[in-house]
């Protein structure tokens, strides 16, 4: 803020101007997070003000081996200008030459990545802060499922890595606050067949779709109890239920679970659980008919994977792990947001909140005996 001093020969008077706290907060909320990072270091009152601002602008992280990481403010895509909603993420400490980075999950403002299949990184893309963790010595090399979540009962972020065999499911849980891994063996679950490796976080648990010949359902891992909970029901999919149950994916939008028919179905449908845990609250919010899909993508597997649902009702969709689309249900049109690259590299996407949240610092605690 620039100040101007006015000197009068008749009377000397110093005048200071300040905004009401609410006005100052509204102004700061409109600024990019990079500017807020700078303002946080101006003085202690500004630091306290910035730290108490809950930005929570929803963004999508777009990763491919052939391009730098991109962050997309997807609610801004309702406007005609797309470029202003997309920015490159400064990630030189994350993505280095000849390194393999995989997106494993996200929760609030934090993103979980795997680097060179050896290290795990917890990263806030908005501030650039990172923490590095070693991976546990898994009994099985192939992960069946993974995710990142938050346990509100202990105010602790937890990383979940799991694998299973016909007799048991083994879950490796990393407590960010304790800075330690623990192994849990669930003998009741048996072998899990997660449709997607990456789980989605909501209401203190991480959720996956567990595919079963007898009865598929949503299976949830409680971060407070470190165990699988009772499963949530899937929506009634109609007469083709037996076929489409093998073609489901799961995600979250506006603090609600959604599921969708998978990329090898002839059409694409999305259901939202309006009331958490209530099977009767499943509502189909989007349906892309098979004739429209054949018109735009040809016959066979369409490769459409919904990533997030915008406030406008439009849907961000990853197509065949190669590009990013925006579908408008009212106009029944697809708009390409990010095009395929010349190297045909696979694309990974996940959503996160733009926030100045600091990475949790490990506490010195006495570990309990198992």
Buried (B, 14 or more C-beta within 10 A) or exposed (E): EEEEEEEEEEEEEEEEEEEEEEEBBEEBEEBEBEEBBEBBEEEEEBEEBBEEBEBEBBBBBBBBBEBEBBBBBBBBBEEEEBEEBBBEBEBEEBBEEEEEBBBBBBBBBBBBBBBEEEEBBBBBBBBBBBBEBEBBEBEEEEBBBBBBBBBEEEEBBBBBBBBBEEEBBBBBBBBBBBBEBBEBEBEEBBBBBBBBBBBBBBBBBBBBBBBBEEEBBBBBBBBBEBBBBEBBBBBEBEEEEEEBBBBBBBBBBEEBBBBBBBBEBBBBBBBBBEEEEEBEBBBEBBEBEEEBBBEBBEEEBBBBBBBBBBEEEBBBBBBBBBBBBBBBBEEEEBEEBBEBBEEEBEBBBBBBBBBBBEBBEEEEEEEEEE
